[in-house]
Amino acid sequence: MEKKKISLFYIILPVFLLLLLAVFLFIRFAVLRPWLVRFETSQPKYASQEVFAELFSPADWNKIYDLAGLEEDRERFIRAMEEMTGEQTLTMVETSAGLSGDRRYIVKAGTDNLAVFTLVSEEQDKQVSWKLGGLELLMGRNPDVVLVRTLAGQRVLVDGAELGESCQVQTTETAAERYLPEGVHGRRTILWQSQGNDVTVLDENGSEVPLTLDTDSGCFIVEEPDEVPTREERDALIGAAEVYAMYMIRAANSAQLQKYFDSESAIYQTIRSSEIWIKTTSGHSFSNETVGEFCRYGEDMFSARVSMHMDVKRGNGTTKPYEVDSTLFFHRKNGAWRAFEMTNMDVQEELVHTRLVFMDGEKELGNMFVSSQDHSFTPPAVPDRPGEHFAGWAVRSREGNNVTMTVQFQPGEDGTVTLSAGYELEPMTLYAVFEK
């Protein structure tokens, strides 16, 4: 009997051990392992890598724009960030979050700090997990800087406040001004710079003007309707150019010239006293007549560029070609259009006046407009600093926490800055830089 009990024990024991092993394996693989996996993946190390991969590897500037709560123009922000980071590979390093208990990570573009995000913990099913708490951009942007180019006489409102003359950083006019009567102006534009978000431009009547965004410069530009001459104006332009060319080969007389040119104007007298192109002719013809660059200066004045080809038949039967290409200015006289000026110069060439602001630290020393026709300018005098030498005028740029001064101009001994040929000024704030 005792022997039988011992045999039964040895039969039950292996079965019990197998059941125990099965329970252990079930707990290990069916219950504990998924929990361990969830626990491991919920740790900050993996959560931060997941956030970094989703937002910055590669960078999703659209999503970053939304998470950072930005209010500037989305397309301009995306373009600026793409240009700033270029082909750089972004990296992530953990930094201190203080006593908050959160985790804080800095995203770097090269050696510069680009952005920072935080992870915050939350408890679900008695297990702590980490999720994105906040995102902040650190470098490379002037989110509130607004550039607007308008026509002269238009008003600019930024966030509902009208801008004053101090916000005008550049003005342009055309060479047509040289040929217009005193008090009459050609096309003029103004570049405004301010800070804000919402931009509105109003015309002289208070009506809102449509705007387009120049994606290259990030500047808002007013839409200008294309001006075209009326049939009467076009006939006057073509007729004046033809009668001028005919007069220069003596195929037209003064009476015909006066039908298109103001006989009291200087250009009429100049044409009459000019040396003719060819003395003996036996006919002529015009072709390829075009009118372009039309510009209206009120109801009673306009200009346009007229070009055409003229073939002149010589007395010996051969043909002499001429290209007629001039800009004519017309005004209304006694109810009819008459040309009062004519030139071969490019009257649409722009003369640009650019504002420069001069600073000593945070103190403004003065500002001035410098013309594109100027070859030099004289900045305000800088204060003397014992033991230091004035090195020049520099622009200030900021990358992360680093501020860089780049010298743009170094005045000569007389204090004058000489501009190199072809140099195009941009609106700048210039800072006096000193060296020991």
C-alpha positions as CSV (number, residue, x, y, z in Angstrom):
1,M,0.0,0.0,0.0
2,E,2.8,2.4,0.9
3,K,4.5,1.5,-2.3
4,K,1.4,2.4,-4.3
5,K,1.2,5.8,-2.6
6,I,4.8,6.6,-3.5
7,S,4.3,5.7,-7.1
8,L,1.2,8.0,-7.3
9,F,3.3,10.9,-5.8
10,Y,5.9,10.5,-8.5
11,I,3.2,10.6,-11.2
12,I,1.4,13.7,-9.8
13,L,4.7,15.7,-9.2
14,P,5.7,16.0,-12.9
15,V,2.2,16.9,-13.9
16,F,2.2,19.7,-11.2
17,L,5.5,21.0,-12.3
18,L,4.4,21.1,-15.9
19,L,1.3,23.0,-15.0
20,L,3.4,25.4,-12.9
21,L,5.8,25.9,-15.9
22,A,2.8,26.5,-18.2
23,V,1.4,29.2,-15.8
24,F,4.9,30.8,-15.6
25,L,5.3,30.8,-19.4
26,F,1.8,32.3,-19.8
27,I,2.5,35.1,-17.3
28,R,5.9,35.7,-18.9
29,F,4.9,35.8,-22.5
30,A,1.2,36.5,-22.6
31,V,1.0,39.1,-19.7
32,L,4.3,40.3,-18.5
33,R,6.1,40.7,-21.9
34,P,3.6,43.1,-23.5
35,W,3.6,45.0,-20.2
36,L,7.4,45.2,-20.3
37,V,7.3,46.2,-23.9
38,R,4.7,49.0,-23.2
39,F,6.8,50.1,-20.2
40,E,10.0,50.2,-22.2
41,T,8.6,52.1,-25.2
42,S,6.9,54.6,-22.9
43,Q,10.2,55.7,-21.4
44,P,11.3,59.3,-22.3
45,K,14.2,57.9,-24.4
46,Y,11.9,56.3,-26.9
47,A,9.2,58.9,-26.7
48,S,11.7,61.7,-27.5
49,Q,13.1,59.7,-30.5
50,E,9.5,59.3,-31.8
51,V,8.7,63.0,-31.5
52,F,12.0,63.9,-33.1
53,A,11.5,61.5,-36.0
54,E,7.9,62.7,-36.6
55,L,8.8,66.4,-36.6
56,F,12.4,66.9,-37.5
57,S,13.7,63.8,-39.4
58,P,13.0,65.0,-42.0
59,A,11.6,68.4,-40.8
60,D,7.8,68.8,-41.2
61,W,7.6,72.6,-41.1
62,N,3.8,72.5,-41.7
63,K,3.3,70.5,-38.5
64,I,5.9,72.5,-36.6
65,Y,4.1,75.7,-37.6
66,D,0.9,74.4,-36.1
67,L,2.4,73.0,-32.9
68,A,4.4,76.2,-32.2
69,G,1.2,78.2,-32.4
70,L,2.7,80.7,-35.0
71,E,0.6,83.5,-36.5
72,E,3.0,84.7,-39.2
73,D,2.5,83.8,-42.9
74,R,2.8,80.0,-43.2
75,E,4.4,79.9,-46.6
76,R,6.9,82.5,-45.8
77,F,7.8,80.7,-42.5
78,I,8.3,77.4,-44.3
79,R,10.4,79.0,-47.0
80,A,12.6,80.8,-44.5
81,M,13.2,77.6,-42.4
82,E,14.0,75.5,-45.5
83,E,16.5,78.1,-46.7
84,M,18.0,78.4,-43.2
85,T,18.5,74.7,-42.6
86,G,19.3,73.8,-46.2
87,E,20.7,70.3,-46.4
88,Q,21.8,70.1,-42.8
89,T,20.9,67.0,-40.8
90,L,19.1,68.0,-37.6
91,T,20.1,66.4,-34.3
92,M,18.7,66.2,-30.8
93,V,20.3,66.5,-27.3
94,E,18.6,66.3,-23.9
95,T,19.0,69.3,-21.6
96,S,17.8,70.2,-18.1
97,A,14.1,70.9,-17.5
98,G,14.7,72.2,-14.0
99,L,12.6,70.9,-11.1
100,S,9.4,70.4,-13.2
101,G,9.9,66.7,-13.7
102,D,9.4,67.1,-17.4
103,R,12.0,66.2,-20.1
104,R,13.5,68.9,-22.3
105,Y,15.3,68.4,-25.7
106,I,17.1,70.8,-27.9
107,V,17.0,70.3,-31.7
108,K,20.2,71.6,-33.4
109,A,21.1,72.6,-36.9
110,G,24.8,72.1,-36.9
111,T,26.0,74.0,-33.8
112,D,23.0,76.3,-33.7
113,N,20.0,75.7,-31.4
114,L,17.0,75.5,-33.8
115,A,14.1,74.5,-31.5
116,V,13.3,73.0,-28.1
117,F,10.5,70.6,-27.2
118,T,9.4,69.1,-23.8
119,L,7.9,65.8,-22.8
120,V,5.4,65.6,-20.0
121,S,4.3,62.5,-18.1
122,E,0.9,61.1,-17.7
123,E,-0.5,57.9,-16.0
124,Q,-2.7,55.4,-17.8
125,D,-3.7,52.1,-16.3
126,K,-1.2,52.5,-13.5
127,Q,1.6,53.0,-16.0
128,V,3.5,56.3,-16.6
129,S,3.9,57.4,-20.3
130,W,5.4,60.4,-21.9
131,K,4.0,62.7,-24.6
132,L,4.8,66.0,-26.3
133,G,4.2,68.9,-24.0
134,G,5.3,71.9,-25.9
135,L,7.4,73.1,-28.9
136,E,9.3,76.4,-29.2
137,L,11.4,77.8,-32.1
138,L,14.7,79.4,-31.1
139,M,16.4,80.8,-34.1
140,G,16.5,82.3,-37.6
141,R,13.2,84.1,-37.9
142,N,11.8,87.6,-37.8
143,P,8.2,86.4,-37.5
144,D,6.7,89.9,-37.0
145,V,8.7,91.8,-39.7
146,V,6.3,92.9,-42.5
147,L,7.4,94.3,-45.9
148,V,4.9,96.0,-48.2
149,R,5.5,97.7,-51.5
150,T,2.8,100.2,-52.5
151,L,2.2,103.0,-55.0
152,A,2.8,106.5,-53.7
153,G,-0.4,107.9,-52.1
154,Q,-1.6,104.5,-50.8
155,R,-2.0,103.9,-47.1
156,V,-0.8,100.9,-45.2
157,L,-2.4,99.5,-42.1
158,V,-0.7,96.7,-40.0
159,D,-2.9,95.1,-37.4
160,G,-5.3,98.0,-37.9
161,A,-2.8,100.8,-37.2
162,E,-1.8,103.1,-40.0
163,L,2.0,103.3,-40.7
164,G,3.7,106.7,-40.8
165,E,6.7,108.0,-42.8
166,S,9.2,106.5,-40.3
167,C,8.2,103.1,-41.7
168,Q,9.1,104.0,-45.2
169,V,12.5,102.3,-45.9
170,Q,12.8,102.7,-49.7
171,T,11.2,104.8,-52.4
172,T,11.5,104.5,-56.2
173,E,10.8,106.8,-59.1
174,T,11.4,106.5,-62.8
175,A,13.5,108.4,-65.2
176,A,10.3,109.7,-66.7
177,E,10.3,112.4,-64.0
178,R,13.0,114.2,-66.0
179,Y,10.7,114.7,-69.0
180,L,7.5,115.7,-67.1
181,P,6.3,119.2,-66.2
182,E,7.0,120.4,-62.7
183,G,4.4,118.9,-60.3
184,V,3.6,115.9,-62.4
185,H,5.1,112.6,-61.3
186,G,5.6,109.3,-62.9
187,R,5.2,105.9,-61.3
188,R,6.5,106.0,-57.7
189,T,6.6,103.1,-55.2
190,I,7.2,103.0,-51.5
191,L,8.6,100.0,-49.5
192,W,7.2,99.9,-45.9
193,Q,8.7,97.9,-43.1
194,S,6.9,97.3,-39.8
195,Q,6.0,94.5,-37.3
196,G,2.7,92.7,-37.1
197,N,0.6,90.2,-38.9
198,D,-2.5,91.5,-40.7
199,V,-1.7,93.9,-43.6
200,T,-4.2,96.1,-45.4
201,V,-3.5,98.6,-48.2
202,L,-6.0,101.4,-49.0
203,D,-6.1,103.6,-52.1
204,E,-6.7,107.3,-52.1
205,N,-10.4,106.7,-51.9
206,G,-10.2,104.4,-48.9
207,S,-10.9,101.2,-50.9
208,E,-8.9,98.1,-50.2
209,V,-6.2,97.2,-52.7
210,P,-5.5,93.6,-53.6
211,L,-2.1,92.3,-52.5
212,T,0.2,89.5,-53.8
213,L,3.1,87.9,-51.9
214,D,6.5,87.9,-53.6
215,T,7.8,84.5,-52.5
216,D,11.4,85.4,-53.3
217,S,11.6,88.6,-51.1
218,G,8.7,87.8,-48.7
219,C,7.3,91.2,-49.6
220,F,3.6,92.0,-50.1
221,I,3.1,93.9,-53.4
222,V,0.0,95.8,-54.5
223,E,-1.6,94.5,-57.7
224,E,-1.4,97.1,-60.6
225,P,-3.8,96.9,-63.5
226,D,-2.2,97.0,-66.9
227,E,-2.7,100.3,-68.6
228,V,-3.4,100.3,-72.4
229,P,-3.8,103.3,-74.7
230,T,-7.1,104.1,-76.3
231,R,-7.5,103.9,-80.1
232,E,-7.1,107.7,-80.3
233,E,-4.0,107.6,-78.1
234,R,-2.4,104.8,-80.1
235,D,-3.1,106.6,-83.4
236,A,-1.4,109.7,-82.0
237,L,1.7,107.6,-80.9
238,I,2.1,105.8,-84.2
239,G,1.4,109.0,-86.2
240,A,3.9,111.0,-84.3
241,A,6.7,108.4,-84.7
242,E,5.9,108.0,-88.5
243,V,5.8,111.7,-89.2
244,Y,9.0,112.3,-87.3
245,A,10.8,109.6,-89.4
246,M,9.3,111.0,-92.5
247,Y,10.4,114.5,-91.6
248,M,14.0,113.2,-91.2
249,I,14.1,112.1,-94.8
250,R,12.2,115.1,-96.0
251,A,9.1,113.1,-96.8
252,A,7.0,115.3,-94.5
253,N,6.8,119.1,-93.9
254,S,6.4,121.3,-90.9
255,A,2.6,121.5,-91.2
256,Q,2.4,117.7,-91.0
257,L,4.8,117.7,-88.1
258,Q,2.6,120.1,-86.2
259,K,-0.4,117.7,-86.5
260,Y,1.4,115.5,-83.9
261,F,3.9,117.7,-82.1
262,D,3.4,120.8,-80.0
263,S,4.9,123.6,-82.1
264,E,5.7,125.5,-78.9
265,S,7.7,122.6,-77.4
266,A,11.5,122.3,-77.3
267,I,11.4,118.9,-79.1
268,Y,9.6,120.4,-82.0
269,Q,12.3,122.9,-82.5
270,T,15.0,120.2,-82.0
271,I,13.5,118.1,-84.8
272,R,13.2,121.0,-87.2
273,S,16.9,121.9,-86.6
274,S,18.2,118.3,-86.7
275,E,20.4,117.0,-89.6
276,I,18.4,114.9,-92.0
277,W,19.1,111.1,-92.3
278,I,19.3,110.9,-96.1
279,K,19.0,113.5,-98.8
280,T,17.6,111.8,-101.9
281,T,14.8,109.3,-101.6
282,S,12.2,107.8,-103.9
283,G,9.8,106.2,-101.4
284,H,9.6,104.6,-98.0
285,S,7.5,102.0,-96.0
286,F,6.9,101.1,-92.4
287,S,6.5,97.7,-90.7
288,N,6.5,96.0,-87.3
289,E,4.9,99.0,-85.5
290,T,4.5,98.4,-81.8
291,V,3.5,100.4,-78.7
292,G,4.6,99.5,-75.2
293,E,5.5,100.8,-71.8
294,F,2.3,102.9,-71.8
295,C,1.9,105.1,-68.7
296,R,-0.8,107.6,-67.9
297,Y,-0.2,110.8,-65.8
298,G,-3.7,111.9,-65.1
299,E,-6.4,112.5,-67.7
300,D,-4.4,114.9,-70.0
301,M,-1.0,113.4,-70.2
302,F,0.6,110.0,-71.1
303,S,3.7,108.4,-72.6
304,A,4.6,105.3,-74.4
305,R,7.5,103.7,-76.3
306,V,7.0,103.3,-80.0
307,S,9.1,101.2,-82.3
308,M,8.9,100.4,-86.0
309,H,11.0,99.5,-89.0
310,M,11.3,101.9,-91.9
311,D,12.7,101.0,-95.3
312,V,13.8,104.0,-97.4
313,K,14.4,103.6,-101.1
314,R,17.4,105.6,-102.3
315,G,17.5,107.5,-105.6
316,N,19.7,104.8,-107.1
317,G,17.1,102.1,-106.3
318,T,18.8,100.6,-103.3
319,T,17.0,100.3,-99.9
320,K,18.3,101.8,-96.6
321,P,16.8,100.3,-93.4
322,Y,16.1,102.4,-90.3
323,E,14.9,101.4,-86.8
324,V,12.7,104.0,-85.1
325,D,12.5,103.5,-81.4
326,S,11.6,106.3,-79.1
327,T,9.4,107.2,-76.1
328,L,7.0,110.1,-76.7
329,F,5.2,112.2,-74.1
330,F,1.8,113.7,-75.0
331,H,-0.4,116.2,-73.5
332,R,-3.8,117.5,-74.5
333,K,-3.7,120.9,-76.2
334,N,-6.7,122.6,-77.6
335,G,-8.6,119.4,-77.4
336,A,-6.1,117.3,-79.4
337,W,-3.1,115.1,-78.4
338,R,0.3,116.7,-79.1
339,A,3.8,115.3,-78.3
340,F,5.8,117.7,-76.2
341,E,8.8,115.5,-75.5
342,M,10.7,112.6,-77.1
343,T,13.7,110.6,-76.0
344,N,15.7,107.4,-76.8
345,M,16.5,106.9,-73.1
346,D,14.9,104.3,-71.0
347,V,12.3,106.3,-69.1
348,Q,11.2,103.3,-67.0
349,E,14.7,103.1,-65.4
350,E,14.2,103.3,-61.6
351,L,15.9,105.7,-59.3
352,V,15.9,104.1,-55.8
353,H,16.2,106.0,-52.5
354,T,17.2,103.6,-49.6
355,R,17.0,104.4,-45.9
356,L,20.0,103.7,-43.7
357,V,19.7,103.9,-39.9
358,F,22.9,104.4,-37.9
359,M,23.1,103.0,-34.3
360,D,25.6,103.2,-31.5
361,G,24.5,100.3,-29.4
362,E,20.7,100.8,-28.8
363,K,21.0,104.6,-29.4
364,E,20.1,106.0,-32.9
365,L,22.7,108.4,-34.2
366,G,20.7,109.3,-37.3
367,N,19.2,108.1,-40.6
368,M,19.3,109.1,-44.2
369,F,18.1,108.1,-47.7
370,V,20.8,107.3,-50.2
371,S,20.0,107.5,-53.9
372,S,21.0,104.8,-56.4
373,Q,22.7,107.6,-58.4
374,D,24.9,108.5,-55.4
375,H,28.4,107.2,-55.5
376,S,29.0,108.0,-51.8
377,F,27.4,109.0,-48.6
378,T,28.5,110.5,-45.3
379,P,27.2,108.7,-42.1
380,P,26.8,110.6,-38.8
381,A,29.9,111.1,-36.6
382,V,30.5,108.4,-34.0
383,P,31.4,109.3,-30.4
384,D,35.0,108.9,-29.3
385,R,35.8,106.0,-27.1
386,P,39.2,106.2,-25.2
387,G,41.3,103.2,-26.0
388,E,39.1,102.0,-28.9
389,H,39.3,102.4,-32.7
390,F,36.2,102.8,-34.9
391,A,36.3,99.8,-37.3
392,G,33.2,100.6,-39.4
393,W,29.5,100.3,-39.8
394,A,28.1,96.7,-39.5
395,V,24.9,94.8,-39.8
396,R,23.8,92.7,-36.8
397,S,22.6,89.1,-37.3
398,R,21.5,86.6,-34.7
399,E,21.7,82.8,-34.8
400,G,20.3,81.3,-31.7
401,N,22.1,82.9,-28.8
402,N,25.0,84.1,-30.9
403,V,25.1,87.7,-32.3
404,T,27.4,88.4,-35.2
405,M,28.5,91.9,-36.5
406,T,29.5,92.0,-40.1
407,V,31.2,95.2,-41.2
408,Q,29.6,96.6,-44.4
409,F,31.1,100.1,-44.7
410,Q,34.4,101.6,-43.6
411,P,34.4,105.4,-44.0
412,G,37.5,107.2,-45.4
413,E,39.5,109.7,-43.5
414,D,37.0,112.4,-44.3
415,G,34.2,110.3,-42.9
416,T,32.7,109.5,-46.4
417,V,31.7,106.0,-47.5
418,T,32.5,105.3,-51.2
419,L,30.2,102.8,-53.0
420,S,31.7,100.5,-55.6
421,A,30.2,100.6,-59.1
422,G,27.0,98.6,-59.4
423,Y,26.5,98.3,-55.7
424,E,22.8,98.1,-54.8
425,L,21.9,99.4,-51.4
426,E,19.2,97.6,-49.3
427,P,17.4,99.1,-46.3
428,M,19.8,98.5,-43.4
429,T,20.3,99.2,-39.7
430,L,24.0,99.8,-39.2
431,Y,25.8,99.6,-35.9
432,A,29.1,101.3,-35.0
433,V,31.8,98.7,-34.3
434,F,34.9,99.5,-32.3
435,E,38.1,97.6,-31.7
436,K,40.6,98.0,-28.9
